Amino acid sequence: MAVSRSRGGGVWDTDTDDTNNFSFNIDHEDDSGQHGGRKEHGVVAMARGDAATTESPLFRLSERVKGAARASGERRMLKKTASGCSLSPRPGDYANNHSGSSAKLAACQAQLEEVLQAHQASQQETAELRRQCASDQDQTRRTARQLQQLQQTRSKESKAKEEEVLSVASLSARVNELEQELGSSRRAARQSETDKKSLEVRLHRALEEASKQKEAVRQTRGQHKDLGQGQRLEMARLEGHCQRLERQKLELLSAFKKQLKLIDVLKRQKFHVEAARLLGFTEEDFVKTLDWDSK
């Protein structure tokens, strides 16, 4: 940043790249009213950074100028202000030189105050920019941490989604297997129903036949008590036949019970397969929801 001001014959330049430089020019008028060619230069190096204004060389220079103006005469005051610069007015024109130098000194002091104020404003602006930079760096670090957390969360969600997809595929395969088993169970159940009906028909017929045979035996026993040996043999044969029918009846009942148990087992398998199918539909809805979220 560069600042240049001119007032009352004085010129101040400040340049704050790596150092802050300060210079001023004082022109004296001779008796003829023309400006002389003398130029007084002073250079003060000021350190960069956040040092306090009271510790800067520019501030100490201003204090020196003010103290010299109050304590000593014009020549000594100008020497201290210019840091080694000498003013040599022409003999015979001391009054004009004195009044002009006083005015120029006042102008230099006013310009010095302005430069000090500009320097303070620049330091305040620099401090504010540094605070803003620190705040931006903190925000950048927070944003980076949030981005890292979001990436980790996204990675976890991707892994979870992949696991869910694999689980759904496994469940779909299991559902297909259960559907095949269900088809086989249904076919076996239909065959069992057919066999059961056939057994029931045979059982009813056997029971009817047994009843008829018992009735015939009872009637035969009542009507023919004194039959001969041939009739007793016939009775024995009929009784044996009745016993065989009873055994067949028991076998049919046992087979009927087994068929009922098989039907119960098939019904349970059917319920399990239907539950697995419902679970497969629920998993498909979940996968669709995940696909919609990713879109």
NORVENNOR-V592365 format. One record per residue. N is the residue number from 1. RES is the residue in three letters. PSI is psi in whole degrees, -180 to 180 (none if undefined). Layout:
N/RES/PSI + N/RES/PSI
This chain:
1/MET/134 + 2/ALA/138 + 3/VAL/131 + 4/SER/126 + 5/ARG/151 + 6/SER/130 + 7/ARG/129 + 8/GLY/34 + 9/GLY/-1 + 10/GLY/142 + 11/VAL/129 + 12/TRP/131 + 13/ASP/131 + 14/THR/135 + 15/ASP/120 + 16/THR/62 + 17/ASP/-73 + 18/ASP/-30 + 19/THR/161 + 20/ASN/118 + 21/ASN/145 + 22/PHE/131 + 23/SER/152 + 24/PHE/154 + 25/ASN/139 + 26/ILE/122 + 27/ASP/135 + 28/HIS/146 + 29/GLU/138 + 30/ASP/-171 + 31/ASP/-28 + 32/SER/1 + 33/GLY/0 + 34/GLN/153 + 35/HIS/134 + 36/GLY/168 + 37/GLY/10 + 38/ARG/137 + 39/LYS/128 + 40/GLU/131 + 41/HIS/139 + 42/GLY/134 + 43/VAL/125 + 44/VAL/123 + 45/ALA/129 + 46/MET/134 + 47/ALA/145 + 48/ARG/172 + 49/GLY/-163 + 50/ASP/28 + 51/ALA/151 + 52/ALA/153 + 53/THR/-35 + 54/THR/-15 + 55/GLU/-3 + 56/SER/150 + 57/PRO/-33 + 58/LEU/-40 + 59/PHE/-41 + 60/ARG/-36 + 61/LEU/-42 + 62/SER/-39 + 63/GLU/-38 + 64/ARG/-42 + 65/VAL/-45 + 66/LYS/-43 + 67/GLY/-39 + 68/ALA/-37 + 69/ALA/-36 + 70/ARG/-30 + 71/ALA/-38 + 72/SER/-173 + 73/GLY/-176 + 74/GLU/-39 + 75/ARG/-47 + 76/ARG/-37 + 77/MET/-41 + 78/LEU/-35 + 79/LYS/-45 + 80/LYS/-36 + 81/THR/-41 + 82/ALA/-3 + 83/SER/59 + 84/GLY/-1 + 85/CYS/136 + 86/SER/139 + 87/LEU/126 + 88/SER/85 + 89/PRO/155 + 90/ARG/143 + 91/PRO/143 + 92/GLY/-9 + 93/ASP/37 + 94/TYR/-37 + 95/ALA/-44 + 96/ASN/-42 + 97/ASN/-41 + 98/HIS/-47 + 99/SER/-42 + 100/GLY/-41 + 101/SER/-36 + 102/SER/-43 + 103/ALA/-41 + 104/LYS/-35 + 105/LEU/-41 + 106/ALA/-41 + 107/ALA/-41 + 108/CYS/-41 + 109/GLN/-41 + 110/ALA/-43 + 111/GLN/-36 + 112/LEU/-40 + 113/GLU/-42 + 114/GLU/-43 + 115/VAL/-40 + 116/LEU/-44 + 117/GLN/-42 + 118/ALA/-39 + 119/HIS/-43 + 120/GLN/-43 + 121/ALA/-40 + 122/SER/-42 + 123/GLN/-42 + 124/GLN/-42 + 125/GLU/-40 + 126/THR/-44 + 127/ALA/-41 + 128/GLU/-41 + 129/LEU/-38 + 130/ARG/-41 + 131/ARG/-42 + 132/GLN/-39 + 133/CYS/-43 + 134/ALA/-41 + 135/SER/-41 + 136/ASP/-39 + 137/GLN/-42 + 138/ASP/-44 + 139/GLN/-39 + 140/THR/-43 + 141/ARG/-42 + 142/ARG/-41 + 143/THR/-40 + 144/ALA/-41 + 145/ARG/-43 + 146/GLN/-40 + 147/LEU/-41 + 148/GLN/-43 + 149/GLN/-41 + 150/LEU/-39 + 151/GLN/-42 + 152/GLN/-43 + 153/THR/-42 + 154/ARG/-40 + 155/SER/-44 + 156/LYS/-43 + 157/GLU/-37 + 158/SER/-43 + 159/LYS/-43 + 160/ALA/-39 + 161/LYS/-42 + 162/GLU/-43 + 163/GLU/-40 + 164/GLU/-39 + 165/VAL/-43 + 166/LEU/-42 + 167/SER/-41 + 168/VAL/-39 + 169/ALA/-43 + 170/SER/-43 + 171/LEU/-36 + 172/SER/-43 + 173/ALA/-41 + 174/ARG/-39 + 175/VAL/-41 + 176/ASN/-43 + 177/GLU/-43 + 178/LEU/-35 + 179/GLU/-41 + 180/GLN/-43 + 181/GLU/-37 + 182/LEU/-42 + 183/GLY/-44 + 184/SER/-41 + 185/SER/-38 + 186/ARG/-43 + 187/ARG/-42 + 188/ALA/-37 + 189/ALA/-41 + 190/ARG/-41 + 191/GLN/-39 + 192/SER/-39 + 193/GLU/-42 + 194/THR/-45 + 195/ASP/-39 + 196/LYS/-43 + 197/LYS/-42 + 198/SER/-42 + 199/LEU/-38 + 200/GLU/-42 + 201/VAL/-44 + 202/ARG/-39 + 203/LEU/-45 + 204/HIS/-43 + 205/ARG/-42 + 206/ALA/-40 + 207/LEU/-43 + 208/GLU/-42 + 209/GLU/-40 + 210/ALA/-41 + 211/SER/-44 + 212/LYS/-42 + 213/GLN/-40 + 214/LYS/-43 + 215/GLU/-39 + 216/ALA/-39 + 217/VAL/-42 + 218/ARG/-44 + 219/GLN/-40 + 220/THR/-42 + 221/ARG/-38 + 222/GLY/-36 + 223/GLN/-30 + 224/HIS/76 + 225/LYS/-27 + 226/ASP/45 + 227/LEU/168 + 228/GLY/-173 + 229/GLN/-37 + 230/GLY/-39 + 231/GLN/-38 + 232/ARG/-38 + 233/LEU/-40 + 234/GLU/-39 + 235/MET/-43 + 236/ALA/-40 + 237/ARG/-43 + 238/LEU/-39 + 239/GLU/-41 + 240/GLY/-40 + 241/HIS/-39 + 242/CYS/-40 + 243/GLN/-41 + 244/ARG/-41 + 245/LEU/-37 + 246/GLU/-43 + 247/ARG/-42 + 248/GLN/-37 + 249/LYS/-47 + 250/LEU/-41 + 251/GLU/-41 + 252/LEU/-40 + 253/LEU/-42 + 254/SER/-44 + 255/ALA/-38 + 256/PHE/-42 + 257/LYS/-42 + 258/LYS/-40 + 259/GLN/-39 + 260/LEU/-42 + 261/LYS/-42 + 262/LEU/-39 + 263/ILE/-41 + 264/ASP/-44 + 265/VAL/-44 + 266/LEU/-38 + 267/LYS/-41 + 268/ARG/-44 + 269/GLN/-38 + 270/LYS/-45 + 271/PHE/-43 + 272/HIS/-42 + 273/VAL/-42 + 274/GLU/-39 + 275/ALA/-41 + 276/ALA/-38 + 277/ARG/-43 + 278/LEU/-41 + 279/LEU/-39 + 280/GLY/-41 + 281/PHE/-41 + 282/THR/-42 + 283/GLU/-38 + 284/GLU/-41 + 285/ASP/-40 + 286/PHE/-42 + 287/VAL/-41 + 288/LYS/-40 + 289/THR/-42 + 290/LEU/-41 + 291/ASP/-41 + 292/TRP/-39 + 293/ASP/-40 + 294/SER/-32 + 295/LYS/none
